[in-house]
Amino acid sequence: MEEIGLTRELTCMRAAQEITEGMYVNLGIGMPLLVANFIPDDIEVFLQSENGVLGYGGVAEDEKDWDVDLVNAGGQPVVLRENSGPSFFGSLESFTMIRGDHLDLVILGALEISEKGDIANWTRDPKGVGGIGGAMDLACGGSKGLIGLMDHTTKEGKPKILKKCALPLTASRAVDRIITNLAVIDVTPKGLVLKEIAPGVTPDEVQAVTEPVLIHDPEPKEMTF
């Protein structure tokens, strides 16, 4: 079967469009961390990490810029966004921000998302790798918006947008928007609304790998970058 849809980089580039001037944003571990690389330098944005950084930027590509004490939530070395007045603090202050409704947007990676906006994004590997991390706090902490960012299907081609999540939930009814390599989908009281589709992808192709029935009202537009 021929692969369709966006590359991981283009998917993250589309997700970066959700971040606008003046926002306080937390990017979850995994795919969301790449979003930082696509935020325009000329806008003031405050990226917050649960390990105690506010005002960081993209991954530091040049080894001379690496600092073991300046990393994102995934442990990757990052640069600072100088126009955002970067600051540092302990985990207590960091989670107070997360739990106290001080974030405008959270972007989390997901393993499954249901038609009701339930999100499952953690697992416990038999080898002892993996875990919840700060995802439950981020999903339930009172941010003004939660985006689930992920590939539309598993490596085996099975849907990750389901009528009901099979994995243990991180949070229930928390996701507002889903962005994948195939589509942008809003979670609404009337169901999942297909808002945008990737170039070269049809609504029927998106529906074929989505378990719930998608609403096309109005017809979805093509993603732009």
N, C-alpha and C positions, 0 to 999 in steps of 0.2 A: 504493500500500500504506500502510495506516494505521500510524503509528509507535506502538510499544508500549514499555513499560519506564519506567525512572526518568529524571529530569533529571540532568544532570551534578552539580548540587549535592546531590541526594538520594543519588546513588551515592557521593559523597565522604562524606556524612553517615553512610552505612552503614559505609564503610571506617573512619571514626573510632571506631566501636565496638570495633575490634580493639585500640585503644590503651588500656591500663589503667594504674592508679596505679604510679608509679615506673619506667616504661619509658624506655629510651633508644632513640630512633626517628629514622631518616633517611627523609625524604620526597623522592622523586625529582622531577625536572623535569617540568612539564606538569600533568596532572590530579592527581597525588598532592599537589602543593603546596596545593591547595584544602582538603585534609583538615585542615590546621592550623586553619582557621576554625571547625571543628566539634568540637574537643576541649574538654570542659568546663573552665571556669576554676578549678574547685574541686579538681581533681586535680593532683598533682605529676607532670609529664611533662617529659622532657628531649629536645627536638627538636634534632638535630645536623645541621649543614649542612657539606658538604665545603669550603666557602669560609671556614670557621673560626668558626662560631657554635654555641654550645651553650646551649639554653634560650630559643630564640625562640618567637614565637607566630604569630598569623594576620597576614594582609596588613593594613598600615596604611591604612585607608580615608580618614582625614582628612589632607589635604595638609600640615597643620601638624606632623604626626607623622612625615613622611618624613625619612629620613636616608640620604644616598647611601652611607654606610659601613655601614649596617645593612640588609642585604638577604638574601633566601634564595638557594638555588642557582639559581633562575630569574631573579635580578636584581630581584625585586619587593621594595619596602620593607616591612619587617615591624615588629611591636611585640615587646617582650620579655615573657616570662612571669616576672614578678617573683618568684613563689613557687618558681621552678625555679633560682634563683641563676645567672642568665646569665653566661657567660664567653666570652672571645675568644682566638683563638690562630692560628697559621699553618697552612698546608696540610700541613706535615710532621706536626704533631700530629694534625690532623684525619684524615689517611689512616692514621695509626697506630691511631687508634680504630677506623676502618672495617675495616682489615685484621687487627686484633688480637683479634677476637671480643668487642668491647666494646659492641655494639649488640644490643638485644633484638628489634628489628623493623625491616625495611626495606620500604617500599612504593614500587614502581616502576611507571611507566607502561609499556605494552607495545604493540607493533605486532602480534605473534603470540605465542601460547603453545601448546606441544604437549601431548599427553596424558601425556607423561613429565615435564612440568614444565620443559622447555627454554623459554627466553625470548629473543625477538628484540625489542629496543627502540631500535635506532638505525638511521640510514640516512645516506647521504652524498648530499645534494642536488647536482644538477649545477651549481647556482649557487654552491656552496661553503658552504652553510648546513647546520649540523647536524654530528653527530659522536658519538663514544662517550661523551665526558665521563667521569664517575666511575662509570658504571653497571656496568662489569665488576668494578671493585673492590667495589662494593656487593653485587653478586649473588654474588660468590665470597668475600667477606670474612669469612665465618664468623658472620653474625648468626644468632640463634636462630629466625628466621622470615622468609620472604620472601613478600610478597603482590604479585600482579600486578593492577593496577587499570587498567581500560580500558573502552571501549564494546565491546559484544559482537560487533559487526560493523563492517565498513568502511562508508564513506559510500555505497558501491554495494550494501550489503546482504550482502556475502560474509563467511563466518565468519573470525574471528580466532583462535578456538580450533581447532587443527588436529591431525591425526594426526602430522604432521611439519612443522616450520617451514620455510617456503620462503626466508625471509630469513636473512642471516648471524646466527649466535647471539651473544647477549651472554653467556649462560652455559647450560650443560646441566644438566638435572635439579635446578634451583635453586628453582623456585616451589613453595610449600606450599599456597597458597590463591589462587584467582582471584575477584575481585569485579568484576562488570560492571553495566551498567544493567538487566540481565535476571536475574542470578542470582549466587549464591555457590556456588563449586565447589571442592572439595578435591581435591588431587592425591595419590593414594594408590598403593601398590604394586599394588593390584588394578584401578586405573583411576581415571577422574574421577567423583567422587561429587557429585551435585547435592544441596546442603544446603538452600539457600533459593531462593525465586523472588520476583521483584518483584510487588507487588500488581497484580492484573489480568492476570497472565501465567500461562500454563499450562506444565507440564513439556514437553508436546509442542511448544509454540512455541519453547521454549529449545532442544530437540533439533533442531528444523528448521534452526536457524542455528548448529549446533555440529557439526563434522565427526566427532569421535570419538563413540562411543556412551556416553551418560551412565548411571551407575548410580543407581537410586532405592532405596536401602536404608539407613535407612528412607525413607519418602516425604518429599519436601522440604517445609519449612514456609514460610510467607509472611514476607518481611522485615518487621521493625518498626523504628521510628525514635524 
